[in-house]
Amino acid sequence: MRKLKQQIVTSLVLLGLILGGFSVARAAPIFGSDVDQITPQEQGIKRLFDDLKGSGIAQEKNLTELVFKYINFALPYLALIAFVGLVYAGFLYVTNFGVEEQLTKAKRILVWSIVGIILVIASYTIVNFFTSELVTSLNQ
């Protein structure tokens, strides 16, 4: 139980750091009008986008939009993996034939599949909130 609590706290801390990074990235535009005040990190990001221009990979205006694009691409596949985990756990649960180890394994897979589905739904909600019209209109 203690290990589960540590994993949940670690996940929440990492989620907070990631969301904090996204909010900082949204607050500061990467490509400003003052060329003299561009930091080395912004110059590197600009060079990356210049190199990827025309490749079809990065057509977004900033790094945040690119990250959100890939997150939205990956979420359905993660949900599918969690669903397959649910089906597999159900199969193990039904076919355990009184073997306690298989029943324990099925319960563990079931719990983590449900946690995975909850995380996918929460991630989808968070990404859609930060890319919604409300947030984009507040940043302008």
Secondary structure, 3 states (H helix, E strand, C coil): CHHHHHHHHHHHHHHHHHHHHHHHHHHCCCCCCCHHHCCHHHHHHHHHHHHHCCCCCCCCCCHHHHHHHHHHHHHHHHHHHHHHHHHHHHHHHHCCCCCHHHHHHHHHHHHHHHHHHHHHHHHHHHHHHHCCHHHHHHHC
